Amino acid sequence: MFSSTRFHARRGFQLLDVQAALVVLGIALAGLIPIAVAQLRLIKRIESRSSLELVQFLVPESEPWARKLGAAPRRTIIDPGSFSGGGTLSPVNTILVDSVATSSADDTASVIVTVIPIGG
């Protein structure tokens, strides 16, 4: 009745299917690794720039026209232990970080903050 030369369909995956899937997975992971490494470098750079032991100020540009044109403020860092302004440093504002957005394309970070005056 049935011939032994007749092809019987098998169910499941063949070894070639599994190998092809692993090749595609490997290519996808190889493409994601540089992105992950770039993000880790950016996070380390941001963390190394900001230290909780240091007092950080944003100093606006002194030239009025530069401020009108939207010049970015300078970031000034003072170590409280080496402060020579006389007296002690007292906080003026409380700053809450609302959100942080990073761009690996141009290696920048944008931070949205809320400033709450102390005692006011």
C-alpha positions in Angstrom: 0.0 0.0 0.0 2.4 2.7 1.2 5.7 3.0 -0.5 8.8 3.2 1.6 10.2 5.9 -0.8 7.4 8.2 0.0 8.5 11.4 2.0 6.9 11.8 5.4 6.6 15.4 6.7 8.2 15.9 10.1 7.0 18.2 12.7 9.2 20.5 14.7 12.3 22.4 13.9 15.2 21.2 11.9 18.8 21.9 12.8 19.1 24.4 10.0 16.2 26.5 11.4 17.8 26.6 14.8 21.2 27.6 13.3 19.6 30.4 11.2 17.8 31.7 14.3 21.0 31.8 16.3 22.8 33.7 13.5 20.1 36.3 13.4 20.2 36.6 17.2 24.0 37.0 17.2 23.9 39.7 14.6 21.2 41.6 16.6 23.2 41.3 19.8 26.4 42.4 18.1 24.5 45.5 16.9 23.2 46.3 20.5 26.5 46.0 22.3 28.0 49.2 21.1 24.9 51.1 22.1 25.0 49.7 25.6 28.7 50.5 25.9 28.1 54.1 24.8 25.3 54.5 27.3 27.5 53.1 30.1 30.3 55.6 29.2 27.9 58.5 29.2 26.5 57.5 32.6 30.0 57.2 34.1 30.9 60.6 32.6 27.8 62.3 34.1 28.3 60.6 37.5 32.0 61.6 37.6 31.1 65.3 36.9 28.6 65.5 39.7 29.6 64.7 43.3 27.5 65.1 46.4 30.5 66.3 48.4 30.8 69.4 46.1 28.6 72.5 45.9 27.6 73.3 42.4 26.4 76.6 41.0 25.1 77.7 37.6 26.5 81.1 37.0 24.7 83.2 34.3 26.7 84.9 31.6 27.9 88.3 32.8 27.3 90.0 29.4 23.7 91.0 29.0 23.6 90.5 25.2 24.9 87.0 25.6 22.1 86.2 28.1 19.6 87.6 25.7 20.9 85.4 22.9 20.5 82.4 25.1 24.1 81.7 26.2 24.4 78.7 28.5 25.4 79.4 32.1 28.8 78.3 33.4 28.9 75.5 36.0 31.0 76.4 38.9 32.0 73.8 41.5 33.2 74.7 45.0 34.5 72.3 47.6 32.9 73.3 50.9 36.0 72.4 52.8 38.1 74.9 50.8 35.5 77.8 50.7 37.3 81.0 51.5 34.3 83.4 51.3 34.1 83.8 55.1 31.5 82.1 57.2 29.8 79.0 56.2 27.9 78.0 53.1 24.2 77.8 53.6 21.8 76.5 51.0 19.6 79.0 49.2 17.4 76.7 47.2 16.3 73.1 47.1 16.6 71.6 43.6 14.6 68.5 42.7 15.5 66.7 39.5 12.3 66.0 37.5 13.7 64.2 34.5 16.9 63.5 32.7 17.3 62.9 29.0 20.5 61.8 27.4 21.5 61.9 23.7 24.3 59.5 22.7 24.4 61.1 19.2 25.9 64.4 20.4 26.9 63.3 23.9 24.7 65.7 25.8 22.3 65.4 28.7 19.3 67.6 29.4 18.0 67.9 33.0 14.6 69.4 34.0 14.6 70.6 37.6 12.3 72.2 40.1 13.8 75.0 42.2 12.2 75.5 45.6 13.4 78.6 47.6 14.3 77.7 51.2 12.1 79.6 53.7 10.0 81.1 51.0 
